[in-house]
């Protein structure tokens, strides 16, 4: 018995001391493995009912046009209140609007962001607003806007859009009614725009070129550039970013014959508070933005006065407002 034990131990030691087999040279070829008949089948919800079908689908690379598809597709912005009614920084006098304005804006991007296989997205948007003075010419009817646009991200953080807008009421509707003497108060235009927003570096802005072809005919432009200062306000529970932007808005025969030049320029400062718990601000779905804006009219104000026979546009305005937004 003792001899058998010694023989087993000797054999184990010899096997342990034996040199490992040499690694074969050249390419290694693996035989095809089937999971259909073996004891280690892929789960049905992973394999998709056939060998490797679900895995192949998941491993397929995502087209570049769909990158960022997790970004919000629906945006709701509520201008809770602004102390002055303005169009691209050009504010009207108390004769047309005395108590400020509020509006609700909705924008939705369709799920298919690869129209014509060109990475083009479609967007619809609408606005409904009130001017808080029913006795004034701008406050007797509700503002209304409806639009459709196609766009594409041509560079990181830069999106270009071409869109159509129908507007009713507001300053555009009032001026359209004055031009042709009708009661429709409607205006239609085509707009080419470029929007830039770099959340990491803080730069943002837009450029817009519009052409009116119904109600008001002519061209209008709007340019804005801004910077977002991060963490200006710090506290244990809340923080705050500050956005500073400057904009100019020229137009050419849009507000009437011979009205060509600068409509207005504006300087805007906005506070964007955020909670450390993610309840609102920054990456949260809900945002609150109180702001203040100073605006000056350009030489077009005098030309509009000459055409109408009275002054509908203020030369200087100091405006306070509050925006609330939701992203889905």
Beta strands, then each sheet from edge to edge (+ up, - down):
strand 1: 74-82
strand 2: 86-87
strand 3: 90-91
strand 4: 101-109
strand 5: 121-131
strand 6: 143-155
strand 7: 158-168
strand 8: 186-197
strand 9: 203-214
strand 10: 217-234
strand 11: 238-252
strand 12: 260-275
strand 13: 286-297
strand 14: 316-327
sheet 1: 1+ 4- 5+ 6- 7+ 8- 9+ 10- 11+ 12- 13+ 14- 1+
sheet 2: 2+ 3-
end
